[in-house]
Amino acid sequence: MDTILVIGAGGQIGTVLVQALQQKFGLSQVIASDLKASQSFTGIFEILDATKADDLMSLVRKYQVTQIYHLAAILSASGEANPVRTWELNMQTVLNVLEVARLENVNKVFIPSSIAVFGPSANPVHTSQQTYLDPTTVYGISKVAAENWMQYYHTKYNLDVRSIRYPGVISYQSMPGGGTTDYAVDIYHKAVQGQNYECFLSEDTRLPMIYMDDAIRATLELMDADAERITVRNSYNLAGLSFTPTEVAEAIQQFFPTFQTTYKPDFRQQIANSWPQSIDDSAARRDWGWKPAYDLPRMTEDMIHHLDHQYHADLTQV
């Protein structure tokens, strides 16, 4: 049986991915890990600092890990506050995961990338799989380097490492952790709480996004695909939907007609301006049958349904 290690399990994607993996492989076969202990996980949890290769090696040996999902990273907006620390953490953890996986003969490794790898030289409309990468953030720089290392480890050591360039991920299950697309989660929380929202991007900033359900399904489908079908060993483009702050506000107004949004762009606007508006994910569709299930109206309805239940439940408990 496969034994799965999830690094960075307490993050926005990790908290949801752990549950999906537990449903797929069983509680006893999934090890969630992060820097701090958490009471939110059901199943096995281990404290792990992935910058320490020996600790990672010990954990892989202890549980005889066969698959690693490495999600720990400092994201785009947060990373600009401390670029050197962001580079050191993001790169050292990736190298540790790849080297430990090689030495311990781990069957599969998943290390996500991001649309942050793209910069002003890329065509912003239907940005292609193979294009010039000139990121404008240290987070993006670290992801480009990680993509090259993944390709290297596959070519040199035949390590089965797989990756997705995630767009902005939107979820009701967990809050984002310092990304430039965070507004697309925050805005739903404000609306459901009966508050208006001040957006840190301009009203017409179009960015690629993906609903968490689609992001998790894409991750599992990629990891389930036969190795011979995987033609991209740096990172696959992945598309879900693309919208502007105005468009998501209008979708929310279908449920909350009095909801209002104002716009006060900050430093994240410059980051967003360097990113694609939409993504060409034809390689993922061809190689492993990727197809998103959520558009903006369906995502909005699902977000509001779940958040309304969460906030209503919280009020009932109080």
C-alpha positions in Angstrom: 0.0 0.0 0.0 1.1 3.6 -0.7 2.1 5.7 2.3 1.7 9.4 1.7 3.6 12.3 3.3 2.1 15.8 3.0 4.5 18.6 3.8 2.9 21.9 4.6 -0.3 20.2 5.5 -1.6 23.2 7.5 -1.8 25.5 4.4 -4.7 26.5 2.3 -4.3 23.6 -0.1 -2.8 21.1 2.3 -5.7 21.1 4.8 -8.1 20.0 2.0 -5.6 17.7 0.2 -4.9 15.7 3.3 -8.6 14.9 3.7 -8.9 13.9 0.1 -5.8 11.7 0.4 -7.2 10.1 3.6 -10.4 9.3 1.8 -8.5 7.7 -1.1 -5.7 5.8 0.8 -7.1 5.6 4.4 -6.3 7.4 7.6 -3.4 5.2 8.5 -1.7 5.7 5.2 -1.4 9.5 5.2 1.0 11.5 7.3 0.3 15.2 7.6 3.2 17.4 8.6 3.9 21.0 9.3 6.0 23.3 11.4 3.5 23.5 14.3 1.3 21.0 15.9 -2.4 21.1 14.9 -5.6 19.8 16.5 -7.5 20.2 13.2 -6.1 17.0 11.7 -7.7 13.6 12.1 -5.1 10.8 11.6 -1.3 10.9 11.8 0.4 14.3 12.3 4.1 14.9 12.6 6.0 18.2 13.3 8.5 18.7 10.5 10.8 21.5 9.4 11.5 20.5 5.8 14.5 22.7 5.6 16.2 20.0 7.8 17.0 17.2 5.4 17.9 14.7 8.2 14.5 15.2 9.8 12.7 14.7 6.5 14.8 11.6 5.9 13.9 10.1 9.3 10.2 10.7 8.7 10.3 9.0 5.3 12.1 6.0 6.8 9.9 5.8 9.8 6.7 5.5 7.8 8.3 3.9 4.6 6.8 6.7 2.6 6.1 6.0 -1.1 4.6 9.4 -2.1 5.5 12.9 -1.1 3.3 16.0 -1.6 5.5 19.1 -0.9 3.2 22.1 -0.3 5.3 24.2 2.1 6.3 27.6 0.7 6.2 31.4 1.3 3.8 32.8 -1.2 4.0 35.8 -3.6 2.8 38.8 -1.5 4.3 37.5 1.8 7.5 36.7 0.1 8.2 40.3 -1.0 8.5 41.3 2.6 11.5 39.1 3.1 12.9 38.0 -0.3 16.1 36.3 1.0 14.2 34.2 3.6 11.6 33.3 0.9 14.3 32.1 -1.5 16.1 30.1 1.2 13.0 28.4 2.5 11.4 27.7 -0.8 14.5 26.3 -2.4 16.0 24.4 0.4 12.8 22.5 1.1 12.4 21.6 -2.6 16.0 20.3 -2.8 15.6 18.3 0.4 12.4 16.7 -0.9 14.0 15.8 -4.2 17.2 14.4 -2.7 15.5 12.4 0.0 13.0 11.0 -2.5 15.9 9.9 -4.7 17.9 8.4 -1.9 14.9 6.6 -0.4 13.4 5.4 -3.7 10.1 7.3 -3.2 7.8 6.3 -6.0 6.2 9.6 -6.7 6.7 13.3 -5.7 4.3 16.2 -6.2 5.7 19.7 -5.9 3.4 22.5 -7.1 4.4 25.5 -9.1 2.4 28.6 -9.8 1.3 31.1 -12.4 3.8 33.4 -10.6 6.5 31.8 -12.9 5.2 34.0 -15.7 6.2 37.6 -16.1 5.8 40.5 -18.5 7.4 38.7 -21.5 4.7 36.0 -21.5 1.6 36.5 -23.7 -1.1 37.3 -21.0 -3.9 35.8 -22.9 -4.0 31.9 -23.0 -0.4 31.9 -21.8 1.2 28.9 -23.3 2.9 25.9 -21.7 6.2 26.7 -23.2 7.0 30.4 -22.9 9.6 32.7 -21.6 9.6 32.8 -17.8 10.7 36.2 -16.2 8.9 36.4 -12.9 8.7 39.6 -10.9 8.6 38.1 -7.4 11.0 36.0 -5.4 8.2 33.5 -5.1 8.0 33.2 -8.8 11.8 33.0 -9.2 11.9 30.2 -6.7 9.2 28.3 -8.5 11.0 28.6 -11.9 14.1 27.2 -10.2 12.1 24.4 -8.6 10.6 23.5 -12.0 14.1 23.2 -13.4 15.2 21.1 -10.5 12.2 18.8 -11.0 13.1 18.4 -14.6 16.7 17.7 -13.7 15.9 15.0 -11.1 13.6 13.3 -13.6 16.1 13.4 -16.4 19.2 12.4 -14.4 17.7 10.1 -11.8 14.4 9.1 -13.4 12.5 10.4 -10.3 8.8 10.4 -11.0 8.2 14.0 -10.0 5.0 15.8 -11.1 3.8 19.4 -10.8 1.0 21.8 -11.6 1.2 25.6 -12.0 -1.7 26.5 -9.8 -3.7 29.6 -10.5 -5.2 31.5 -7.6 -7.0 28.9 -5.5 -10.4 29.8 -4.0 -11.8 27.8 -1.1 -14.3 27.9 1.8 -12.4 25.2 3.7 -9.4 27.3 4.6 -8.0 30.8 4.3 -5.2 31.7 1.9 -1.7 32.4 3.1 -0.4 35.6 1.6 -0.9 35.4 -2.1 -1.8 38.1 -4.7 -5.1 36.4 -5.5 -6.3 36.3 -1.9 -9.0 38.9 -2.5 -11.0 36.2 -4.4 -11.5 34.4 -1.1 -11.8 37.3 1.3 -14.5 38.9 -0.8 -16.9 35.9 -0.2 -16.3 36.0 3.5 -17.1 39.7 3.7 -20.3 39.2 1.7 -21.6 36.3 3.8 -20.9 38.3 6.9 -23.0 41.2 5.6 -20.0 43.5 5.1 -18.8 45.4 2.0 -15.3 44.8 0.7 -12.3 46.9 -0.2 -10.3 45.2 -2.9 -6.5 45.5 -3.1 -6.6 45.1 -6.9 -8.2 47.3 -9.5 -11.6 46.4 -10.6 -10.6 45.3 -14.1 -7.6 43.1 -13.1 -8.3 39.7 -14.8 -6.4 36.7 -13.3 -6.6 33.0 -13.6 -8.3 31.2 -10.7 -9.4 27.7 -9.8 -11.9 26.4 -7.2 -10.4 24.2 -4.5 -12.5 21.2 -5.5 -11.1 21.4 -9.1 -7.5 22.0 -7.8 -7.6 18.9 -5.6 -9.2 16.8 -8.3 -6.5 18.0 -10.8 -3.7 17.1 -8.3 -5.1 13.6 -7.7 -5.8 13.0 -11.4 -2.2 14.0 -12.3 -0.7 11.7 -9.6 -2.9 8.8 -10.8 -2.0 9.1 -14.4 0.3 6.5 -15.9 3.9 7.7 -16.0 4.3 7.2 -19.7 1.4 9.8 -20.3 3.3 12.5 -18.5 5.1 14.6 -21.1 5.7 17.7 -18.9 8.2 17.2 -16.1 8.7 20.8 -15.0 5.1 21.8 -14.4 1.7 21.6 -16.2 -0.3 24.7 -16.9 -3.7 24.4 -15.3 -6.8 26.5 -16.0 -10.0 26.8 -14.1 -11.6 30.1 -14.7 -10.6 33.7 -15.2 -12.4 36.8 -13.8 -12.0 40.4 -12.6 -12.9 41.7 -9.1 -15.9 43.4 -10.7 -17.1 40.2 -12.2 -16.9 38.3 -9.0 -18.6 41.1 -7.1 -21.4 41.0 -9.6 -21.7 37.2 -9.2 -22.0 37.8 -5.4 -24.7 40.4 -5.9 -26.9 37.8 -7.4 -27.2 36.5 -3.8 -26.6 39.7 -1.9 -28.0 42.6 -4.0 -26.7 45.3 -1.6 -23.1 44.1 -1.5 -20.7 46.8 -2.5 -17.0 46.7 -3.4 -14.5 49.5 -3.5 -11.0 49.4 -4.9 -7.8 50.6 -3.4 -4.9 48.9 -5.2 -1.7 48.3 -3.2 1.7 46.8 -4.0 0.0 43.5 -5.1 -1.4 45.3 -8.1 2.1 45.5 -9.7 2.5 41.7 -9.1 -0.9 41.0 -10.6 -0.1 43.2 -13.7 2.8 40.9 -14.5 0.7 37.7 -14.4 -1.4 36.1 -17.1 -5.1 36.8 -17.6 -5.9 33.3 -18.8 -4.0 30.0 -19.2 -3.6 27.5 -22.0 -3.8 24.1 -20.4 -4.1 22.0 -23.5 -1.1 19.8 -22.4 -2.9 18.8 -19.2 -6.1 18.1 -21.1 -4.2 16.0 -23.7 -1.9 14.1 -21.3 -4.2 13.2 -18.4 -7.7 14.3 -19.4 -7.9 17.5 -17.3 -11.2 19.4 -17.4 -12.5 22.0 -14.9 -16.0 21.5 -13.4 -16.6 25.0 -12.0 -17.4 28.3 -13.7 -17.9 31.6 -11.8 -21.7 31.2 -11.1 -21.4 27.6 -9.9 -18.3 28.4 -7.7 -20.1 31.5 -6.2 -23.2 29.5 -5.3 -21.1 26.8 -3.7 -18.8 29.2 -1.8 -21.8 31.2 -0.4 -23.7 28.0 0.5 -20.8 26.6 2.5 -19.7 29.9 4.1 -23.2 30.7 5.1 -23.4 27.4 6.8 -20.1 27.9 8.6 -20.9 31.4 9.9 -24.5 30.3 10.9 -23.1 27.3 12.7 -20.6 29.5 14.6 -23.4 31.9 15.7 -25.5 29.0 16.8 -22.7 27.6 19.0 -22.1 31.0 20.5 
